[in-house]
Amino acid sequence: MNSKQIAGEKACEFIQDGMVVGLGTGSTAYYMIQKLGDRVADGLNVTGVVTSKATEELAKERNIPLMDLNEVGEIDLTIDGTDEVDGLFRGIKGGGGALLFEKLVAQASKRSIWVIGEDKVVETLGAFPLPVEVVPFGYKQVERQLEMNGYKPVLRHHEDGSVYLTDSENYILDLHMGAVTNPEELNTWLNNLPGVVENGLFLNYATSIVIGYSNGNVEVRDK
């Protein structure tokens, strides 16, 4: 069992009968959803709210009942992965392209647990490129603004060379900054830039993190 699977399956233990649960996107959340499918098959009564089309397909395969975000008042618990997290529980998400939906679901959640392998814990955010979701119209103007500020934006592509589209059919500019020295300031600046839909800085969302280790251990940290 790898560290991601250890973390994902451990986090699934926090899901209780009757909960509305936000279902994250990515390789670690995958293991949580697989485990949740087993628990649903054993009789657990939950309703899932998905953060991407890929997660929706997986949840349906596992017969997990789903509800649209617009139909729920509040989500009891969201379990999701993250690409980086620092000691203040600030993270970078969006490597899987679902940052907008992930943030909407997290915003509606009473509690958010991030599931990660030990390699995702960092002292300073930014080694992982920061995703910025932008509208296709005039994205070059946004890209120019980002370049002028030294953020080194790169338009995300698929392996076949085609431009990557999010589930909302937007583009993603990945910022290769190396280090994000002031995440709060950058978050505000990006969100005020016309053409930016959302950015991958998740600063006040995680209430707990579950860390899986390659030696088989698992650690739960609460904020």
C-alpha positions as CSV (number, residue, x, y, z in Angstrom):
1,M,0.0,0.0,0.0
2,N,1.5,3.4,-1.0
3,S,1.4,6.6,1.1
4,K,-1.4,8.1,-0.9
5,Q,-3.6,5.0,-0.4
6,I,-2.8,5.0,3.3
7,A,-3.9,8.6,3.7
8,G,-7.0,8.3,1.5
9,E,-8.3,5.2,3.3
10,K,-7.6,6.7,6.7
11,A,-9.5,9.9,5.9
12,C,-12.5,7.8,4.8
13,E,-12.9,6.8,8.5
14,F,-14.1,10.3,9.3
15,I,-17.2,9.9,7.1
16,Q,-20.2,9.1,9.2
17,D,-23.7,7.8,8.4
18,G,-26.0,10.5,7.0
19,M,-23.3,13.0,6.0
20,V,-23.2,15.1,2.9
21,V,-19.6,14.6,1.7
22,G,-17.5,16.6,-0.7
23,L,-15.5,14.3,-3.0
24,G,-12.2,15.6,-4.1
25,T,-10.2,15.1,-7.3
26,G,-6.8,13.5,-7.9
27,S,-4.8,10.5,-7.2
28,T,-5.1,10.5,-3.4
29,A,-8.8,11.3,-3.4
30,Y,-9.2,8.4,-5.7
31,Y,-8.3,5.9,-2.9
32,M,-10.7,7.7,-0.5
33,I,-13.6,7.3,-3.0
34,Q,-12.8,3.7,-3.7
35,K,-12.9,3.0,0.1
36,L,-16.1,5.0,0.4
37,G,-17.6,2.9,-2.3
38,D,-16.8,-0.2,-0.2
39,R,-18.5,1.4,2.8
40,V,-21.6,2.4,0.8
41,A,-21.8,-1.2,-0.4
42,D,-21.8,-2.3,3.2
43,G,-24.7,0.0,4.1
44,L,-23.3,3.4,4.8
45,N,-25.8,6.1,4.0
46,V,-24.1,9.2,2.5
47,T,-24.5,11.8,-0.3
48,G,-21.6,12.9,-2.3
49,V,-20.9,16.3,-3.9
50,V,-18.3,16.0,-6.7
51,T,-15.5,18.4,-7.6
52,S,-14.9,17.3,-11.2
53,K,-16.3,15.2,-14.0
54,A,-13.7,12.6,-13.4
55,T,-14.7,12.3,-9.7
56,E,-18.4,12.1,-10.8
57,E,-17.6,9.1,-13.1
58,L,-15.7,7.3,-10.4
59,A,-18.4,7.9,-7.7
60,K,-21.1,6.6,-10.1
61,E,-19.0,3.5,-10.8
62,R,-18.9,2.9,-7.0
63,N,-22.6,3.5,-6.7
64,I,-22.1,6.5,-4.3
65,P,-25.3,8.6,-4.3
66,L,-24.7,12.1,-5.6
67,M,-26.2,15.5,-5.3
68,D,-25.5,18.8,-7.2
69,L,-23.7,21.5,-5.2
70,N,-26.7,23.8,-6.0
71,E,-29.0,21.4,-4.3
72,V,-27.2,21.3,-0.9
73,G,-27.3,23.9,1.8
74,E,-24.1,22.8,3.5
75,I,-21.5,20.1,3.2
76,D,-20.6,18.2,6.4
77,L,-17.1,17.2,5.3
78,T,-15.0,17.5,2.2
79,I,-12.0,15.2,1.6
80,D,-9.6,16.2,-1.1
81,G,-5.9,16.0,-2.0
82,T,-3.5,18.9,-2.3
83,D,-0.3,19.4,-4.3
84,E,1.5,21.2,-1.5
85,V,0.7,22.2,2.1
86,D,2.7,24.2,4.5
87,G,2.8,24.4,8.3
88,L,0.0,26.9,8.4
89,F,-2.3,24.5,6.4
90,R,-2.1,26.8,3.4
91,G,-2.0,24.8,0.2
92,I,-1.6,24.8,-3.6
93,K,-4.2,22.8,-5.5
94,G,-5.2,22.4,-9.1
95,G,-2.7,20.0,-10.5
96,G,-5.6,18.0,-11.7
97,G,-7.3,21.1,-13.1
98,A,-10.3,21.1,-10.7
99,L,-9.4,24.1,-8.6
100,L,-12.5,26.1,-9.3
101,F,-15.0,23.4,-8.4
102,E,-12.7,22.2,-5.5
103,K,-12.8,25.7,-4.0
104,L,-16.6,26.1,-4.4
105,V,-17.1,22.8,-2.6
106,A,-14.6,23.6,0.1
107,Q,-16.3,27.0,0.7
108,A,-19.6,25.2,1.3
109,S,-18.0,22.7,3.8
110,K,-18.1,22.8,7.6
111,R,-14.9,20.8,7.6
112,S,-12.2,20.0,5.0
113,I,-9.6,17.2,5.3
114,W,-6.7,17.1,2.9
115,V,-5.2,13.7,2.2
116,I,-1.5,13.6,1.1
117,G,1.6,11.6,0.9
118,E,4.6,12.8,3.0
119,D,6.2,14.4,0.0
120,K,3.5,17.1,-0.2
121,V,4.4,18.8,3.1
122,V,6.7,21.8,2.5
123,E,8.1,24.7,4.4
124,T,7.4,27.2,1.6
125,L,4.7,27.0,-1.1
126,G,5.7,27.4,-4.7
127,A,7.9,24.5,-5.8
128,F,4.8,23.1,-7.4
129,P,3.6,25.4,-10.1
130,L,0.6,27.5,-9.0
131,P,-2.4,27.0,-11.3
132,V,-4.4,30.1,-12.4
133,E,-7.7,29.4,-14.2
134,V,-8.4,32.0,-16.9
135,V,-11.0,32.7,-19.5
136,P,-9.8,31.9,-23.0
137,F,-10.9,35.3,-24.3
138,G,-7.9,37.6,-24.0
139,Y,-5.9,35.2,-21.9
140,K,-2.7,36.5,-23.6
141,Q,-3.3,39.8,-21.8
142,V,-3.5,38.0,-18.4
143,E,-0.4,36.0,-19.3
144,R,1.4,39.3,-20.1
145,Q,0.5,40.8,-16.7
146,L,1.8,37.7,-15.0
147,E,5.0,37.8,-17.0
148,M,5.6,41.4,-16.1
149,N,5.4,40.5,-12.4
150,G,8.0,37.7,-12.8
151,Y,5.5,34.8,-12.2
152,K,6.7,32.8,-15.3
153,P,3.2,31.6,-16.6
154,V,3.0,28.5,-18.8
155,L,-0.2,27.7,-20.7
156,R,-1.1,24.1,-19.7
157,H,-1.3,21.5,-22.5
158,H,-2.2,17.9,-22.9
159,E,0.5,15.4,-23.8
160,D,-0.8,15.5,-27.4
161,G,-0.1,19.2,-27.6
162,S,-3.7,20.4,-27.4
163,V,-4.6,23.2,-24.9
164,Y,-5.9,21.9,-21.6
165,L,-9.5,22.8,-20.8
166,T,-11.0,22.7,-17.4
167,D,-14.5,21.3,-16.8
168,S,-15.7,24.9,-17.2
169,E,-13.8,25.1,-20.5
170,N,-11.3,27.6,-19.3
171,Y,-7.5,27.6,-19.7
172,I,-4.9,27.2,-17.0
173,L,-1.7,29.2,-16.7
174,D,0.8,27.5,-14.4
175,L,3.0,29.9,-12.5
176,H,6.6,28.6,-12.1
177,M,7.6,30.8,-9.2
178,G,9.8,28.5,-7.1
179,A,8.5,30.1,-3.9
180,V,5.4,32.0,-2.9
181,T,6.7,34.3,-0.2
182,N,3.4,36.1,0.6
183,P,0.4,33.8,-0.4
184,E,-2.3,36.1,1.0
185,E,-1.0,39.1,-1.0
186,L,-0.6,37.1,-4.2
187,N,-4.1,35.5,-3.7
188,T,-5.7,39.0,-3.5
189,W,-3.7,40.3,-6.5
190,L,-4.6,37.4,-8.7
191,N,-8.3,37.5,-7.8
192,N,-8.4,41.2,-8.8
193,L,-6.9,40.6,-12.2
194,P,-9.5,40.7,-14.9
195,G,-9.7,37.4,-16.8
196,V,-8.7,35.3,-13.8
197,V,-11.5,32.9,-12.8
198,E,-9.8,31.4,-9.8
199,N,-6.3,30.5,-8.5
200,G,-4.9,27.5,-6.8
201,L,-4.0,29.1,-3.5
202,F,-6.2,27.5,-0.8
203,L,-5.4,29.5,2.3
204,N,-8.2,29.1,4.8
205,Y,-9.9,25.8,3.9
206,A,-8.2,22.8,5.4
207,T,-9.1,22.0,9.0
208,S,-7.1,18.7,9.2
209,I,-4.5,17.0,7.1
210,V,-4.0,13.2,6.9
211,I,-0.4,12.3,5.9
212,G,0.5,8.8,4.7
213,Y,4.1,7.7,5.0
214,S,6.0,5.2,2.8
215,N,6.8,3.1,5.9
216,G,3.0,2.4,6.4
217,N,2.4,5.0,9.1
218,V,-0.3,7.6,9.0
219,E,-0.6,10.9,10.8
220,V,-3.6,13.2,11.4
221,R,-2.9,16.9,12.1
222,D,-5.6,19.3,13.2
223,K,-5.4,23.0,12.6
